[in-house]
Amino acid sequence: MDTRRRFLSSGSLLLPGWATAQPKAEPATTGPLLLANTVYPPLVNPQGHASGEGVDVDIAREALRRGGWRDGIEVQWVPWKRVLFMLERGLADFTTTVNHSAERDRFLRWSTSYRAGKHYHFYTRRGAGVKLDKLQDLRGLRLAVGSGYIYPQPVLDEVEGRVEHARDVGSAVQLVEHQRADVVIVTALVGLWEIRQLGLADRLERQPLQYFNPEPTYMGFAKASPRAAAGLAAMDAGLASMLRDGSIGRIEKRYVR
């Protein structure tokens, strides 16, 4: 038996760890960032939409450009649960239009807030004889909501379980138009856009009742992504610039006038 050949061939197995260790790769700081999000017009529009990619996608692109990220972004449209799955595992770099939660702290880094809370509006069928001035006026009514979204608990408490779920915001609006619900709750920007897109502005009536949720809106970067830290730094620098010069408001007005 050739014992020398055996020793040489297995010698690498006997070397100390430092002798075989490879240099660690530096975190990637170039190339397009993958933005995963669900369709949520006009903040995130469907692919190829005539009016553009959406308010928050435009904001993300501009903020990253101003912050020095030269390679832009690629967008992947998937259901919201899939978005969170991808971010948690580092299969996407970031998402837009996200609210903070302790659970999401596990796998997200948060950008500067770029939208200070949201206003909820309420719409009923025109001529239905409904008048909503305060939350208590919702009692006894059927409330239409879009599935997968979080709505203010004080509002849900007033309708006492009389909630009609639709697959998205547009479908929730149509539940009221088809008399399958009495009132629909929508965020101001998204609701107005959907109602106009559906051609229902003359058939629905916006009620005086409003509800303000002070939770700010962020961009969320995946902790599991090797580019998250660099991408977040660029995003924060760009958002700060856009907040100073009012360009975020101007982008919103391009979509909903």
C-alpha positions as CSV (number, residue, x, y, z in Angstrom):
1,M,0.0,0.0,0.0
2,D,1.3,3.5,-0.9
3,T,1.1,5.1,2.5
4,R,2.7,8.4,1.2
5,R,0.0,8.8,-1.4
6,R,-2.7,8.2,1.2
7,F,-1.1,10.8,3.5
8,L,-0.9,13.5,0.8
9,S,-4.4,12.9,-0.4
10,S,-5.8,13.3,3.1
11,G,-3.5,15.9,4.3
12,S,-5.9,18.7,3.7
13,L,-8.2,17.1,6.2
14,L,-5.6,17.5,8.9
15,L,-4.8,21.1,8.3
16,P,-5.8,23.6,11.0
17,G,-8.9,25.7,10.3
18,W,-6.9,28.9,9.6
19,A,-5.0,27.1,6.8
20,T,-8.1,26.3,4.8
21,A,-10.3,29.3,5.6
22,Q,-11.4,31.5,2.7
23,P,-11.5,35.2,2.9
24,K,-15.0,36.5,3.7
25,A,-16.9,38.2,0.9
26,E,-17.7,41.9,1.4
27,P,-21.4,42.7,1.5
28,A,-22.7,43.6,-2.0
29,T,-23.3,47.3,-2.4
30,T,-24.0,47.4,-6.1
31,G,-26.6,46.0,-8.5
32,P,-30.4,46.6,-8.6
33,L,-32.2,46.2,-5.3
34,L,-35.2,43.9,-5.5
35,L,-38.4,45.6,-4.3
36,A,-41.1,43.1,-3.4
37,N,-44.6,44.4,-2.8
38,T,-48.3,43.7,-3.4
39,V,-50.4,45.7,-5.7
40,Y,-51.9,48.7,-3.8
41,P,-52.9,51.4,-6.2
42,P,-52.0,54.2,-6.5
43,L,-49.1,53.6,-4.1
44,V,-48.1,50.4,-5.9
45,N,-49.6,49.9,-9.3
46,P,-49.9,46.7,-11.3
47,Q,-47.1,46.1,-13.7
48,G,-47.3,48.2,-16.9
49,H,-50.1,50.5,-15.6
50,A,-50.6,53.5,-17.8
51,S,-50.3,56.0,-15.0
52,G,-46.9,54.7,-13.8
53,E,-45.5,52.3,-11.2
54,G,-47.2,54.0,-8.3
55,V,-46.5,56.8,-5.7
56,D,-44.3,54.8,-3.4
57,V,-42.4,53.0,-6.1
58,D,-41.6,56.4,-7.6
59,I,-40.6,57.7,-4.2
60,A,-38.3,54.7,-3.6
61,R,-36.6,55.1,-7.0
62,E,-36.0,58.8,-6.6
63,A,-34.8,58.5,-3.0
64,L,-32.3,55.8,-3.8
65,R,-31.0,57.9,-6.8
66,R,-30.6,60.9,-4.6
67,G,-28.9,58.8,-1.9
68,G,-26.3,57.6,-4.4
69,W,-27.6,54.1,-5.3
70,R,-26.8,54.1,-9.0
71,D,-28.2,50.7,-10.0
72,G,-31.9,51.3,-9.4
73,I,-34.5,48.7,-8.4
74,E,-36.3,45.8,-9.9
75,V,-40.0,45.3,-8.8
76,Q,-41.7,41.9,-8.1
77,W,-45.4,42.0,-7.4
78,V,-46.6,39.2,-5.0
79,P,-49.2,38.8,-2.3
80,W,-48.4,40.5,0.9
81,K,-47.8,37.4,2.9
82,R,-45.2,36.3,0.3
83,V,-43.6,39.8,0.5
84,L,-43.0,39.3,4.3
85,F,-41.7,35.7,3.6
86,M,-39.2,37.0,1.1
87,L,-38.0,39.8,3.3
88,E,-37.6,37.5,6.3
89,R,-35.4,35.1,4.3
90,G,-33.5,37.7,2.3
91,L,-35.1,36.8,-1.0
92,A,-35.9,40.5,-1.5
93,D,-34.0,43.6,-0.4
94,F,-36.9,45.9,0.6
95,T,-40.5,46.9,0.4
96,T,-42.5,50.1,0.5
97,T,-45.6,51.3,2.3
98,V,-45.0,49.3,5.5
99,N,-46.0,50.1,9.1
100,H,-43.9,49.3,12.1
101,S,-44.6,46.3,14.4
102,A,-42.6,44.4,17.0
103,E,-42.9,41.2,15.0
104,R,-41.4,42.8,11.9
105,D,-38.5,44.2,13.9
106,R,-37.1,40.6,13.8
107,F,-36.3,40.8,10.1
108,L,-36.6,44.4,9.0
109,R,-34.6,47.6,9.2
110,W,-36.7,50.7,9.0
111,S,-36.1,53.8,6.9
112,T,-36.9,57.3,7.8
113,S,-40.7,57.8,7.9
114,Y,-41.9,59.4,4.7
115,R,-45.6,59.6,5.4
116,A,-46.9,60.8,8.8
117,G,-50.0,58.6,9.5
118,K,-53.0,58.1,7.3
119,H,-56.5,59.4,7.1
120,Y,-59.4,57.0,6.7
121,H,-62.5,58.0,4.8
122,F,-65.9,56.4,4.6
123,Y,-68.2,56.1,1.5
124,T,-71.8,55.1,1.2
125,R,-74.2,54.8,-1.8
126,R,-75.4,58.1,-2.9
127,G,-79.1,58.6,-1.8
128,A,-78.9,55.7,0.8
129,G,-80.0,58.1,3.6
130,V,-76.9,57.4,5.7
131,K,-75.2,60.2,7.6
132,L,-71.9,59.5,9.5
133,D,-70.5,62.3,11.7
134,K,-69.0,60.2,14.5
135,L,-67.8,56.7,15.0
136,Q,-70.9,55.7,17.0
137,D,-73.0,56.3,13.8
138,L,-71.4,53.1,12.4
139,R,-73.4,51.0,14.8
140,G,-75.7,48.6,13.0
141,L,-74.1,49.1,9.6
142,R,-72.2,46.5,7.5
143,L,-68.7,47.6,6.9
144,A,-66.7,46.6,3.7
145,V,-63.0,46.1,4.1
146,G,-60.2,44.7,1.9
147,S,-58.7,41.4,3.0
148,G,-55.1,41.5,4.3
149,Y,-55.1,45.1,5.5
150,I,-55.1,46.3,9.1
151,Y,-58.0,48.6,10.0
152,P,-58.4,50.8,13.1
153,Q,-59.7,48.8,16.0
154,P,-62.1,51.6,17.3
155,V,-63.8,51.5,13.9
156,L,-64.2,47.7,13.9
157,D,-65.5,47.8,17.5
158,E,-68.4,50.1,16.5
159,V,-69.7,47.7,13.8
160,E,-69.5,44.8,16.2
161,G,-68.5,42.1,13.7
162,R,-70.6,43.3,10.8
163,V,-67.7,43.2,8.4
164,E,-67.8,42.2,4.8
165,H,-64.4,41.1,3.4
166,A,-63.4,41.7,-0.2
167,R,-60.2,40.5,-1.9
168,D,-58.9,44.1,-2.3
169,V,-59.8,47.8,-1.9
170,G,-61.5,48.1,-5.3
171,S,-63.7,45.0,-4.5
172,A,-64.6,46.4,-1.1
173,V,-65.8,49.7,-2.8
174,Q,-67.9,47.6,-5.1
175,L,-69.6,45.8,-2.2
176,V,-71.2,49.1,-1.3
177,E,-72.1,49.9,-4.8
178,H,-73.8,46.5,-5.1
179,Q,-75.6,47.0,-1.8
180,R,-73.8,44.0,-0.1
181,A,-72.4,46.5,2.5
182,D,-73.6,49.8,3.8
183,V,-70.3,51.6,4.1
184,V,-66.7,51.1,3.0
185,I,-63.6,52.3,4.9
186,V,-60.6,53.3,2.8
187,T,-57.4,55.3,3.2
188,A,-57.8,58.7,1.6
189,L,-55.4,58.4,-1.2
190,V,-56.0,54.8,-2.1
191,G,-59.8,55.1,-1.8
192,L,-60.1,58.2,-4.0
193,W,-58.0,56.6,-6.7
194,E,-60.0,53.3,-6.7
195,I,-63.4,55.1,-6.8
196,R,-62.3,57.2,-9.8
197,Q,-60.8,54.2,-11.6
198,L,-64.0,52.3,-11.1
199,G,-66.1,55.2,-12.4
200,L,-68.1,55.4,-9.2
201,A,-67.5,59.0,-8.1
202,D,-71.1,59.9,-9.0
203,R,-72.7,56.9,-7.3
204,L,-70.9,57.0,-4.0
205,E,-71.0,59.7,-1.3
206,R,-68.1,60.5,0.9
207,Q,-69.3,60.9,4.5
208,P,-68.2,63.7,6.9
209,L,-66.7,61.1,9.3
210,Q,-62.9,60.7,9.2
211,Y,-60.5,58.7,11.3
212,F,-56.8,59.5,11.6
213,N,-54.3,56.8,12.3
214,P,-51.0,58.4,13.4
215,E,-48.8,55.4,12.6
216,P,-46.0,56.5,10.2
217,T,-45.1,54.8,6.9
218,Y,-41.7,53.4,6.2
219,M,-39.6,51.5,3.7
220,G,-38.6,48.2,5.2
221,F,-35.2,46.6,4.4
222,A,-34.5,42.9,4.9
223,K,-31.9,42.2,7.7
224,A,-31.1,39.0,5.9
225,S,-30.1,40.9,2.7
226,P,-26.4,41.6,2.4
227,R,-27.2,44.9,0.8
228,A,-29.7,46.1,3.3
229,A,-27.4,48.4,5.3
230,A,-26.1,50.1,2.2
231,G,-29.5,50.4,0.6
232,L,-31.0,51.8,3.8
233,A,-28.3,54.4,4.1
234,A,-29.0,55.6,0.5
235,M,-32.7,55.5,1.1
236,D,-32.5,57.6,4.2
237,A,-30.3,60.2,2.6
238,G,-32.7,60.4,-0.4
239,L,-35.9,60.6,1.7
240,A,-34.4,63.4,3.8
241,S,-33.7,65.4,0.6
242,M,-37.3,64.7,-0.7
243,L,-38.9,65.7,2.6
244,R,-37.0,69.0,2.6
245,D,-38.0,70.0,-0.9
246,G,-41.6,68.7,-0.9
247,S,-41.1,66.4,-3.8
248,I,-43.0,63.5,-2.1
249,G,-46.2,65.6,-2.1
250,R,-45.6,66.5,-5.7
251,I,-45.3,62.8,-6.7
252,E,-48.6,62.1,-4.9
253,K,-50.4,64.8,-6.8
254,R,-49.3,63.3,-10.1
255,Y,-51.5,60.3,-9.3
256,V,-54.5,61.8,-7.6
257,R,-55.4,65.3,-8.4
